[in-house]
Amino acid sequence: MTKTIKIGSTNVSIPNCANALVSAFLAIALSSSPVLANVIYTWVDDKGVTHYSQQPPENTQEQSNPDKLYSEDIEPKQIGTVAPSASVADKAPTDLEKKAAAITQNDKKQAEGICKNAQHSLNVLTTHSKLNKKDAESGKVVAMTEEQRQAAIAEHKQKIKLFCVK
C-alpha cells in the first residue's frame, strides 16, 4: 500500500512503512525537548535552612525572599586542587647550582661549551626515540631504554638551566 502526497504540482507516493518511519521520527523529535536552562528557586525557611528546587515554594509562610536562578548562569567549580609550591626566595642553592655558578664565573668558555653540548644532546634526545649508548662497564654499544632517555633529557635540561646564561 502507498499513500500519495501532493507537494506543489508533484504527486509523491510514499509506502506505508515509510509513513511509519516518518511518524516514529516525528514522535521522537517532538517528544525530546532541547536542553534549556532550568529555573532554580532558592529560599530560606523559618529554621534558617536554605532550599533549592525547580518548583517554586508551596508554602509562602515558609519562604523568605525566594530567588530565581538559571542553571546557565551558574559557574561550575573547578575540580581538584593546586599543589603548593616552594617559594623561590626561600630556596637555598644546591651544590650542583653552586658548582655551575663557580664554573660560569671562572671559565666562561667552559660554561658555553657545556651549554652548547647540552642543547645539542637535548635536541638529539627529543627528536629520536631509539638511541644507542656505550655501556660504561662492558664497553659494548647497547640500546637506550625509554627510562634512560627520559633521565638524560631531564639531566640536559638541568644543564641548560644552569649553564646557558641569557
N, C-alpha and C positions, 0 to 999 in steps of 0.2 A: 504494500500500500504506500501511496505517496500523497503528499499534500502540496498543492500548488499555491505559491505566494506571488503576488504581483508587486514587483519593485520597479517603480517608474513605468515604463512601457514594456518591460520584460516580465514574462512569467517564468518563475523558477520552481522546479519540482524538487521537493525535499522528501526523502524516505522517512517513514515513521521512526526508525531507530535514530535518525539524526534529530528528530523532534525531541526524543527522549534525552539525547545528549545535550541539546540546546537547553531544554528545560532544567536538567540537572545542573548545568553550568550556571544558568541564571539563578537558580535556587541557592547554590553555594555562594555566588558572587554577592547576592543580595543579603544573605544571612551573615556573612562575615563583614564586620564593621572595620573601618580603617582605624589605625591606632591614633587615638586622640588624647589630648591632655585630660586627665581626670581632675575633678574638683575635690579637694580635701578640706573638710571642715575641721577646725580646731576650736576647742573651748575648754574652760576650766570649771569643774563642778564645785559644789559647796564645800567639799572636803579638800579642795586645792589640787585635785588630780587633773592633769591635762589629758584631754581625749583627742584622738584623731580618727576621723571617719569619712567615708564617701557619702554618707547620708547626713543631712542636717540634724542637729539635736532635736529630739522629740519633745522633751520637757523643757519649756522655756524658763522655768524657775531654776533648773539645774545649771543653766548656762549663764556665763557672764562674758559678754563680748565675743560672740562666735566670729571667727575669721574664716575667709575662704583663701585657700592656697591652690595653686595649679601645679600639677605634677611636672609640667615642663619648666616651671620656674625654680624648682628645687635643684640645687647643685649637688651632684654626687660627691661623696667624700672619697679622698684618696685612700687606697688600701695599702697597708704596710707602714713601715716606719723608716726613718733615715737614721743610719748608724752614726753614732757620734765619732768625730774625727779629732785627732790630737791637734792642738794649736801649733802653728808653725813657730811662734815666738818661744814656746815652752820647750821645743825640741832641741836637744844638745847635738852638736855634730858627732857623727860616728867616727871610728878610727879610719875607715875607708875614706870618708869625706875629708878628714884631716890630712891623710896621705896624699889624696888627689889635689888638695889645695896647696900642699907643700911642693908637689911636682909642678903644678901650674905656675906657682910663684917663682921657683928656682930655675926651671928649664922649660921655657915657652915652646921650643921646638919639639921636645919630647911630648908635651901635652897635646900639641897639634897633631903629632903622629898618632898618638893613642886615639884621638878624636876621629881622624880620618879612617884608621883601621876599624874602629868600632862601627862607624857609619857604613863602611863597605861590607863588613861581616853581617851587620843587621840587614842590609839590603839583600844579601845572598840568602840569609836565613828566612826572610819573609817572602821571597819570590820563589824559592824552591822548597818542596816538601820532602823530597827523597835526597838525602845527603849522606856522604861517607866521611869518616874521620879516622885518623890513625890512632889505634889503641896504644896508650902510653906503656902498658906492661909488655905486651907481646910484639908491638911494632907492626901488627897487621892492620890492613885497612878494613874497617867494619862499617856496616850501615848504622846511621844515627837514628835512634828511636825518637818518637814524637816528644816524649818527656824530655829527652836530652836537648832536642831542638828548641822547645819552649824555654828551658832553663837557660840556654845560650842566648836566646832572644832577650830574656829579662836581664841577663848579665851585660849584654852590649847596650841595652837601653840605659842601664845604670852608668856605664862608662861614658856614654854620650852626655848624660845629665851632668856628670862630674867634670869632664874634660873639654867639652865643646862650649867655650865661653862665647856669649853673644855680645 
